[in-house]
Amino acid sequence: MTKRLEQAMDRARSLPAYMQDEIASLVLAYAGEDKAVLVLTPEEEADFLEARGEMERSEFADTAAVEAVFAKYRG
């Protein structure tokens, strides 16, 4: 194991269990051992499928709509 990977694992040990599990899933996926890196909730999956459908239908916000959102959150 490289020094850098040892540092990463040492740091990961101090994180909460759920974060350690996320890191483990990413490492295993990177190594080709685990294909399920991201698990969506049913609500997230529905949102994703809706957004994908909008993209396929070329339903994008126009410039005015995007500027309105930016204006709302600019200070």
Secondary structure, 3 states (H helix, E strand, C coil): CCHHHHHHHHHHHCCCHHHHHHHHHHHHHHCCCCCCCCCCCHHHHHHHHHHHHHHHCCCCCCHHHHHHHHHHHCC
